[in-house]
Amino acid sequence: MEQLFESMELNKSLVDALKKVNITVPTEIQSKVIPEAQNNKDLIIQSETGTGKTLAYLLPLFEKIDTQKKEMQAIILVPTHELAIQVERQIEMLSQNSDLKATSTPIIGDVNIQRQIEKLKLKPHIIVGTAGRILELIQKKKISAHTIKTIIIDEADRLLDDSYIEGTKAVIKTTLKERQVVICSASISARTIERAKQFMKEPLLIKSTPKMQIPDTIEHIYFVAEQRDKIEVMRKVIRMLNPKKAIAFCGSGYDIEEAAEKLKYHKINADSIHGSNVKMDRKKVMDNFKSGKLQILVATDIAARGLDIEGVTHIINLDIPERSMEYLHRAGRTGRNGKSGMTISIVTEKEIEFIKQYERELQITITPKSMKNGVIIDYKKGIKNKNASKAAGANRGKTFSKSSSKHKIDGNGKSESRKKSIEGQSSTHYNEKLRFEGDYKTKSLKKYEREEKQAVAKRQNNSRKATPTDRKGTENFKQGVWEQQLESYGKSKSDKLLTSNKSNSKASANRSSNGKPTANSGSKGKASSDGAKSSRPMVFRKPK
């Protein structure tokens, strides 16, 4: 026979409040926790997501709150904004539907602290929020820690890990020693329990019977990819399946915003939430996702804690959780109320062992898939290797001719010539490189020396041409230098003719004085003839 809330020692006003929202039968964890919490014991509660943990600690807390006093009496620590809002809504539901008018306010980071201070002036009975901002306001004397009688730590596995434990312990130490401490989580490790005992008094561990079951309406598949290709594989899967409403879980190894931006770049309606989101941005993203305006929500496990969204059709594990319970929590967000759903995991070769672990512990089948020509198909492991081995076996021992040379195929499917070439490739290439560099340097040096000798010889030759010669009767070479020759060459034509006439007159004078040509007259005549020729334009080449 099922136990009813009415049969429990619970305030009748609270029972009526639960009836108004159609809650009449307590869950297993509620039946175990409520009586112990009413006795003011420190509790460690471990129960799966969706089993009613929040009401399990809120109902006895409401009975404990003295609504006649206008003072802060309880603090509920949570790791995320979303979980704080969800707990706040449960408190409002109980307060509005019952005669116990306990008040509360959310105190979270990334929100205007002055507005929070104004709300704290009203002295709410319950404060729900993150440890960092609550500790800051305690230090500012805006939260009266000495009046706090109950501290509840929701999602204790997160708040007591290395990232959050210092802030959590600092908040607890500001309160009185007579306080009651209740911690709860879906999964609690032995390390978490040991840490919790440091600030708890003889805590009682309460566990619900684990229900390692996933609805049969959920299909489980996975794709194998390199770590660097996971986001691209996710994009292709989204294109092929076109999910109506999907949550993609990313771990700390990924940039959440980068993953969402890559999807946006490819015209996929996606956005992200994570711990550093501004409150207004986070609220806008969640509203769009709930209303169906957003197709893909990229989130971390922490940011997704406490999210209760209907109509999720697909869950995508961009990173793979190490524990089966975490996989169960993710997968449990789809396929609700008898509707079909799908969980898609993208794993590396090494992460396939986690897939086997889920199948073994959760009693499910996760089917391997692959993509071909834009279609998702069943993945048959080893087909390529099998075909390759067949081809190698068929070619073993055969001889092929190529470019008048023969290549014998060995047992590994490689030709012997190719094999030898590969083995000596690196050393041969290195030796050839050294030899080439040595020859190049030697040839370059010889070429430089040869060109330098040619240049020196050319300069000397030009210098000799520029000096005066013993050629008598030639007026053009009396200046003695090449520059003066060039200057004389630039004179007008009349000057050149004058020089030619002068030479001719001297030659005729010699002939007239002797009456006949002398022994030298022939040579002089020849010289004058050369002089006449010298009046022609002469070409001077500038040395290179």
C-alpha positions in Angstrom: 0.0 0.0 0.0 1.4 3.4 -1.0 2.1 5.9 1.7 0.4 9.3 1.4 1.7 12.7 2.6 -1.4 12.8 4.8 -0.1 9.8 6.8 3.2 11.5 7.4 3.7 14.0 10.3 3.7 16.9 8.0 2.0 20.3 8.3 -1.6 20.0 6.9 -1.2 23.3 5.1 1.8 21.9 3.2 -0.1 18.7 2.3 -2.9 20.9 0.9 -0.4 22.9 -1.1 0.9 19.7 -2.6 -2.6 18.5 -3.5 -3.1 21.8 -5.5 -0.3 20.7 -7.8 -1.5 17.1 -7.9 1.2 15.7 -5.6 -0.2 13.3 -3.1 2.2 10.3 -2.9 5.8 10.9 -1.6 8.7 9.4 -3.5 11.0 6.9 -1.9 13.6 9.5 -1.0 11.0 11.9 0.4 9.6 9.1 2.6 13.1 8.5 4.0 14.4 12.1 4.3 11.4 14.0 5.7 11.2 12.3 9.1 14.9 12.5 9.7 15.1 16.1 8.7 12.2 17.0 11.0 14.4 15.6 13.9 17.0 18.2 13.0 19.7 15.7 12.0 22.5 16.3 9.6 21.8 14.4 6.4 23.7 13.1 3.3 21.2 12.4 0.6 22.0 10.5 -2.5 19.2 10.1 -5.1 18.8 10.2 -8.8 17.7 13.2 -10.8 13.9 13.5 -10.9 13.2 11.6 -7.7 12.0 14.7 -5.7 15.1 15.6 -3.7 14.2 19.3 -3.7 10.8 18.8 -2.0 12.4 16.2 0.3 14.5 19.0 2.0 12.1 21.9 1.4 9.0 20.4 3.2 10.7 19.9 6.6 12.5 23.3 6.1 9.2 25.1 5.7 8.0 23.5 9.0 11.1 24.7 10.7 10.9 28.4 9.5 9.5 30.8 12.0 7.5 33.1 9.7 6.7 35.4 12.7 10.3 36.5 12.8 11.6 38.8 10.2 15.1 37.4 9.9 17.2 35.2 7.7 17.0 31.6 8.8 18.3 29.3 6.0 20.8 29.2 3.2 20.5 26.9 0.2 23.8 26.7 -1.8 23.6 25.7 -5.5 26.3 25.6 -8.2 24.3 27.3 -11.0 21.9 30.1 -11.7 19.3 27.7 -13.2 19.2 25.5 -10.2 18.8 28.5 -8.0 15.8 29.7 -10.0 14.3 26.2 -10.0 14.6 25.9 -6.2 13.2 29.5 -5.8 10.1 28.5 -7.8 9.5 25.4 -5.6 9.7 27.7 -2.6 7.2 30.2 -4.2 4.8 27.3 -5.0 4.8 26.1 -1.4 4.5 29.6 0.0 1.7 30.7 -2.3 -0.4 27.5 -1.9 0.0 27.2 1.9 -0.4 29.2 5.1 3.3 29.1 5.7 4.4 32.3 4.0 8.1 31.8 4.0 9.9 34.4 1.9 13.1 33.9 -0.2 15.4 35.6 -2.6 17.9 34.4 -5.1 21.5 35.6 -4.6 23.7 34.7 -7.6 26.7 36.2 -9.3 26.7 38.3 -12.5 23.8 40.3 -11.1 23.7 43.9 -9.9 24.8 43.6 -6.3 23.0 46.8 -5.2 19.7 45.4 -6.2 20.4 42.3 -4.2 21.3 44.4 -1.2 17.9 46.2 -1.5 16.1 42.8 -1.5 18.1 41.7 1.5 16.8 44.7 3.5 13.4 42.9 3.5 15.0 40.1 5.6 13.9 37.0 3.5 13.7 33.8 5.5 15.5 31.7 2.9 18.5 32.7 0.7 19.1 30.6 -2.4 22.3 31.2 -4.4 25.9 30.6 -5.2 28.6 30.5 -2.5 30.8 33.3 -4.0 28.1 36.0 -4.0 26.6 34.9 -0.7 30.0 35.0 1.0 30.6 38.5 -0.4 27.4 39.8 1.1 28.1 38.1 4.4 31.4 39.9 4.5 29.6 43.2 3.7 27.3 42.5 6.7 24.3 42.4 4.4 23.5 38.8 5.3 23.2 38.1 9.0 25.0 34.7 9.2 24.5 34.4 13.0 20.7 33.9 12.5 21.1 31.0 10.0 20.0 27.7 11.5 19.9 25.5 8.4 22.3 25.1 5.5 21.4 22.9 2.5 24.0 22.1 -0.1 22.3 21.0 -3.4 24.5 19.2 -5.9 27.1 18.5 -3.3 29.3 16.5 -5.6 30.0 19.8 -7.4 30.1 22.2 -4.5 32.5 20.0 -2.6 35.0 19.4 -5.4 38.3 21.2 -5.7 36.8 24.2 -7.6 34.0 25.1 -5.1 34.9 23.6 -1.7 36.8 26.6 -0.4 33.9 29.0 -1.0 31.4 26.4 0.4 33.4 25.9 3.6 33.9 29.7 4.1 30.1 30.2 4.0 29.5 27.4 6.5 32.1 28.7 8.9 30.4 32.1 9.2 27.3 30.4 10.8 26.7 29.1 14.3 27.8 25.6 15.3 24.2 24.7 16.2 23.2 24.7 12.6 21.7 21.8 10.7 23.6 20.8 7.5 21.9 18.8 4.7 23.7 17.9 1.5 22.2 16.1 -1.4 23.2 15.0 -4.9 22.5 12.5 -7.6 25.9 10.9 -7.1 28.1 11.2 -4.1 31.7 9.8 -4.0 33.5 8.6 -0.9 35.8 11.6 -1.1 32.7 14.0 -1.0 31.4 12.2 2.1 34.8 12.6 3.8 34.9 16.3 3.1 31.3 16.8 4.2 32.0 15.1 7.6 34.5 18.0 8.3 31.6 20.4 9.0 28.7 17.9 9.9 27.7 16.3 13.2 27.3 12.5 12.9 25.6 12.8 9.5 23.1 10.1 8.4 23.5 8.7 4.9 20.3 8.2 3.0 20.2 6.6 -0.4 17.3 5.7 -2.7 17.2 2.4 -4.4 19.0 3.0 -7.7 16.9 2.6 -10.8 19.5 2.1 -13.5 16.9 2.0 -16.2 16.4 4.1 -19.3 13.0 4.2 -21.1 12.9 1.8 -24.1 11.6 4.8 -26.2 15.2 6.2 -26.4 17.5 5.1 -29.2 21.2 5.1 -28.4 23.9 5.5 -31.2 27.5 6.6 -31.4 30.0 7.8 -34.0 33.8 7.3 -33.9 35.9 10.4 -34.7 39.2 12.0 -34.0 39.1 14.4 -31.1 39.8 17.4 -33.4 36.9 16.4 -35.7 34.1 16.0 -33.1 32.5 19.3 -33.6 32.5 18.8 -37.4 30.9 15.4 -36.9 28.3 16.9 -34.7 27.5 19.5 -37.3 27.0 16.8 -40.0 24.8 14.7 -37.7 22.6 17.7 -36.9 22.3 18.4 -40.6 21.2 14.8 -41.3 18.8 14.3 -38.4 17.5 17.9 -38.2 16.4 17.5 -34.5 13.5 19.7 -33.3 15.0 20.4 -29.9 18.5 19.1 -28.9 20.9 19.6 -26.1 24.6 19.1 -26.9 26.7 18.4 -23.8 30.3 19.7 -23.8 32.9 19.2 -21.2 35.7 21.4 -20.0 37.9 20.3 -22.9 35.9 22.3 -25.3 35.2 26.0 -25.8 31.4 26.0 -25.4 30.9 29.3 -27.2 33.2 28.3 -30.0 31.2 25.1 -30.6 28.0 27.1 -30.8 29.6 29.7 -33.1 30.7 27.0 -35.5 27.2 25.7 -35.7 25.9 29.2 -36.2 28.4 29.8 -39.0 26.9 26.8 -40.9 23.4 28.3 -40.5 22.3 26.0 -37.6 20.1 27.7 -35.0 22.3 27.2 -31.9 23.3 29.0 -28.7 25.1 28.2 -25.5 24.9 28.5 -21.7 27.8 28.1 -19.3 28.9 29.2 -15.9 30.2 32.6 -17.1 27.0 33.7 -18.9 25.5 37.0 -17.9 22.1 36.5 -16.3 20.1 38.3 -19.0 21.9 36.4 -21.8 21.3 33.1 -20.1 17.6 33.8 -19.5 17.1 34.9 -23.1 18.8 31.7 -24.4 16.7 29.5 -22.1 13.5 31.2 -23.1 14.3 30.8 -26.8 15.0 27.1 -26.3 11.9 26.4 -24.3 9.7 28.2 -26.8 11.2 26.3 -29.7 12.9 29.3 -31.3 16.3 27.7 -30.6 17.1 24.3 -32.1 20.4 23.4 -30.5 21.4 24.2 -26.9 25.1 23.7 -26.2 25.7 23.4 -22.5 28.0 22.0 -19.8 26.8 19.5 -17.2 27.0 22.1 -14.5 25.0 24.7 -16.5 22.4 22.1 -17.3 21.9 21.0 -13.7 18.3 21.7 -12.7 17.0 22.3 -16.2 13.6 20.8 -16.7 12.7 21.2 -20.3 9.9 19.4 -22.1 10.0 18.2 -25.6 13.8 17.5 -25.9 14.1 15.1 -28.9 17.9 14.5 -29.0 20.8 14.5 -26.6 24.3 14.8 -28.1 27.4 13.9 -26.1 30.2 15.8 -27.7 32.3 14.6 -24.8 31.6 11.2 -23.1 30.9 11.0 -19.4 33.1 8.7 -17.4 30.3 7.3 -15.2 27.2 5.5 -16.3 25.0 7.6 -13.9 26.0 10.7 -15.7 25.1 9.2 -19.0 21.8 8.2 -17.5 21.1 11.7 -16.3 21.8 13.2 -19.8 19.8 10.6 -21.7 16.9 11.0 -19.2 16.3 14.5 -20.5 14.7 13.1 -23.7 12.1 10.4 -24.3 9.9 11.6 -21.5 6.2 10.8 -21.1 6.4 7.9 -23.5 7.8 10.0 -26.4 10.6 8.8 -28.5 14.1 10.2 -28.2 17.7 9.7 -29.3 21.0 9.9 -27.5 24.0 10.4 -29.8 27.6 10.0 -28.5 30.7 11.1 -30.5 33.7 9.2 -29.2 37.3 8.5 -30.0 38.7 4.9 -30.4 39.9 5.0 -26.8 36.5 6.2 -25.5 34.6 3.1 -26.9 35.3 1.4 -23.6 32.9 3.8 -21.9 30.2 2.8 -24.4 30.7 -0.9 -23.4 30.5 0.1 -19.8 27.1 1.9 -20.3 25.8 -1.1 -22.2 26.9 -3.4 -19.4 25.7 -1.4 -16.4 22.6 0.2 -17.9 21.4 -2.9 -19.8 21.1 -0.9 -23.1 22.3 -1.3 -26.6 24.3 1.5 -28.2 24.6 1.0 -31.9 27.7 2.2 -33.9 26.9 4.4 -36.9 28.8 6.1 -39.7 28.0 8.5 -42.5 28.1 8.0 -46.2 26.8 10.3 -49.0 24.9 12.4 -46.5 23.1 9.4 -44.9 23.6 7.7 -41.5 24.3 4.0 -42.0 25.2 1.1 -39.7 28.9 1.0 -39.1 30.5 -2.4 -39.7 33.9 -2.5 -38.0 36.8 -3.9 -39.9 35.4 -3.8 -43.4 38.2 -1.7 -44.8 40.9 -3.7 -43.1 39.4 -6.9 -44.3 39.2 -5.8 -47.9 42.7 -4.5 -47.8 44.0 -7.8 -46.4 42.2 -9.7 -49.2 43.8 -7.5 -51.8 47.2 -8.0 -50.3 46.7 -11.8 -50.1 45.5 -11.9 -53.7 48.6 -10.0 -54.9 51.1 -12.0 -52.8 53.9 -13.5 -54.9 52.7 -11.9 -58.1 55.0 -9.9 -60.4 54.0 -6.7 -62.2 55.9 -4.9 -65.0 56.0 -1.1 -65.0 58.2 1.0 -67.2 60.2 -2.0 -68.3 61.0 -2.9 -64.7 59.5 -5.7 -62.5 58.2 -5.2 -59.0 57.5 -8.3 -56.9 54.8 -8.0 -54.2 55.8 -9.3 -50.8 53.6 -10.6 -48.0 52.7 -7.1 -46.8 51.5 -6.0 -50.2 54.5 -3.8 -51.0 56.9 -4.1 -53.9 60.5 -5.0 -53.0 61.9 -2.1 -55.0 59.6 0.3 -53.3 60.5 -1.2 -49.9 64.2 -0.7 -50.6 63.6 2.8 -51.8 61.7 3.7 -48.7 64.4 2.2 -46.4 67.3 4.2 -48.0 65.3 7.3 -48.8 66.3 9.5 -45.9 70.1 8.7 -46.0 70.3 9.0 -49.8 68.5 12.2 -49.9 70.7 13.7 -47.2 73.9 12.6 -48.9 72.7 14.0 -52.2 71.9 17.2 -50.5 75.3 17.6 -49.0 77.0 16.7 -52.3 74.9 19.2 -54.2 75.6 22.0 -51.7 79.4 21.2 -51.9 79.4 21.2 -55.7 77.3 24.4 -55.8 79.7 26.2 -53.5 82.8 25.0 -55.5 81.2 26.0 -58.9 80.1 29.3 -57.5 83.6 30.1 -56.3 85.2 29.2 -59.6 82.7 31.2 -61.5 83.3 34.2 -59.3 87.0 34.1 -59.7 86.7 33.7 -63.5 84.4 36.7 -63.8 86.7 38.8 -61.5 89.7 38.0 -63.7 87.7 38.9 -66.8 86.7 42.2 -65.3 90.2 43.1 -64.3 91.5 42.3 -67.8 88.8 44.4 -69.4 89.6 47.4 -67.2 93.3 47.1 -68.1 92.5 46.8 -71.8 90.3 49.9 -71.7 93.0 51.8 -69.9 95.6 50.9 -72.6 93.2 52.1 -75.3 92.8 55.4 -73.5 96.6 56.2 -73.4 98.3 58.2 -76.2 99.9 56.1 -78.9 102.9 56.6 -81.2 100.7 56.6 -84.3 101.9 59.8 -86.0 99.6 61.9 -88.0 96.5 61.0 -85.9 95.3 64.0 -84.1 92.4 62.2 -82.4 94.7 60.3 -80.0 96.8 63.2 -78.8 94.6 63.9 -75.7 95.6 60.5 -74.2 92.5 59.6 -72.2 89.2 58.0 -73.1 87.1 60.8 -71.6 88.9 63.4 -73.8 88.2 61.2 -76.8 84.5 61.2 -75.9 84.6 65.0 -75.6 86.3 65.4 -78.9 83.8 63.1 -80.4 81.0 65.3 -79.2 82.4 68.4 -81.2 80.6 69.7 -84.2 81.1 68.4 -87.7 83.0 71.5 -88.7 85.6 71.0 -86.1 86.2 67.5 -87.3 86.5 68.7 -90.9 89.0 71.4 -89.8 91.1 68.8 -88.2 91.0 66.7 -91.3 92.0 69.6 -93.6 94.8 70.5 -91.3 96.2 67.0 -91.6 95.8 67.1 -95.4 97.7 70.4 -95.7 100.6 69.1 -93.8 100.8 66.1 -96.1 100.7 68.2 -99.2 103.4 70.5 -97.9 105.8 67.6 -97.4 105.2 66.4 -101.0 105.8 69.9 -102.5 109.1 70.4 -100.6 110.6 67.2 -101.7 109.2 67.2 -105.2 108.5 63.5 -104.8 107.5 61.3 -102.1 110.2 60.4 -99.6 110.7 57.1 -97.9 108.5 58.4 -95.1 106.1 60.1 -97.4 104.3 56.9 -98.1 103.8 56.3 -94.5 102.8 59.9 -93.9 100.4 59.7 -96.8 99.0 56.6 -95.3 98.8 58.4 -92.0 97.0 61.3 -93.6 94.7 58.9 -95.2 94.1 57.4 -91.8 93.6 60.9 -90.5 90.9 61.5 -93.2 89.3 58.3 -92.1 89.4 59.4 -88.5 87.0 62.3 -89.3 84.3 59.7 -89.7 82.1 59.0 -86.7 83.9 56.7 -84.3 82.2 54.4 -81.8 83.5 54.3 -78.3 82.2 51.6 -76.0 82.1 52.2 -72.3 83.7 49.4 -70.3 81.2 47.2 -68.4 
